[in-house]
Amino acid sequence: MLIEEYLPQSAQDIQEALKDLLVDTMEELLKAELDEHLNYEYGEKPLSLNTRNGSSKKTVISSYENIDLNIPRDREATFAPQALKKYEKDI
């Protein structure tokens, strides 16, 4: 599927595709952690006043160079992701 979508012509193209896959995977993992923290999934009615509040951008270091991730946040700022802890810059 990765090859069909990106049509890589070189090793650099494959590395870019893997970088995109890493970004998508990390962001989905962080969204799932926020769902668990808030005790409801995106699109459902919130069970409390603490709801989603957008995201913030964070640049982290990976084996595929620096990548920008959108880190979801909640209104009460109580969300502490485990996949990429606060202030952690290396994955």
C-alpha positions in Angstrom: 0.0 0.0 0.0 2.8 2.4 0.9 4.5 1.7 -2.5 1.3 2.2 -4.4 0.5 5.5 -2.7 4.0 7.1 -2.8 5.5 5.5 -5.9 9.0 5.8 -4.6 11.8 6.2 -7.1 14.7 6.3 -4.7 15.7 5.4 -1.2 15.1 9.0 -0.2 11.4 8.7 -1.5 11.0 5.6 0.7 12.4 7.4 3.7 10.0 10.3 3.2 7.1 7.8 3.0 8.2 6.2 6.2 8.5 9.6 7.8 4.9 10.5 6.9 3.8 7.1 8.2 5.5 7.8 11.5 3.9 11.2 11.8 0.4 9.8 11.1 0.9 6.9 13.5 2.1 9.1 16.4 -0.7 11.6 15.9 -3.3 8.8 15.9 -1.8 7.3 19.0 -1.9 10.6 20.8 -5.5 11.2 19.8 -6.4 7.7 21.2 -4.7 8.5 24.4 -6.7 11.7 24.7 -9.9 9.7 24.0 -9.0 7.5 26.9 -8.2 10.4 29.1 -11.4 12.2 28.4 -13.5 9.0 28.5 -15.2 9.7 25.2 -14.3 9.4 21.6 -14.1 12.2 19.0 -17.6 13.0 17.7 -19.4 11.8 20.8 -21.0 14.0 23.4 -18.6 14.9 26.2 -19.2 13.4 29.6 -17.7 16.3 31.5 -16.6 20.0 31.1 -13.1 18.9 30.2 -13.2 18.6 26.4 -10.9 18.7 23.5 -9.2 22.0 22.9 -7.4 21.8 19.6 -3.7 20.9 19.4 -0.3 22.4 19.6 2.6 21.8 17.3 5.7 20.1 18.6 8.9 19.4 16.7 10.6 16.2 17.7 13.8 14.4 16.7 13.5 11.0 15.0 15.6 8.8 12.9 14.0 10.4 9.9 15.2 13.9 10.9 13.0 16.5 12.7 9.3 15.9 12.4 6.4 18.2 13.3 3.6 16.6 15.3 0.2 18.0 16.3 -0.2 17.2 20.0 -3.9 17.2 21.1 -4.8 19.0 24.3 -7.8 19.4 26.6 -9.4 22.4 28.2 -8.2 21.7 31.7 -4.6 21.0 30.6 -4.6 17.7 32.5 -3.7 15.5 29.5 -0.3 14.0 29.9 0.5 11.7 26.9 2.5 8.6 27.5 3.6 7.9 23.9 5.4 11.3 23.8 5.7 12.8 27.3 5.7 16.5 27.9 9.0 18.2 27.3 10.3 15.0 25.5 12.0 15.9 22.2 13.3 12.6 21.0 11.4 9.6 19.7 
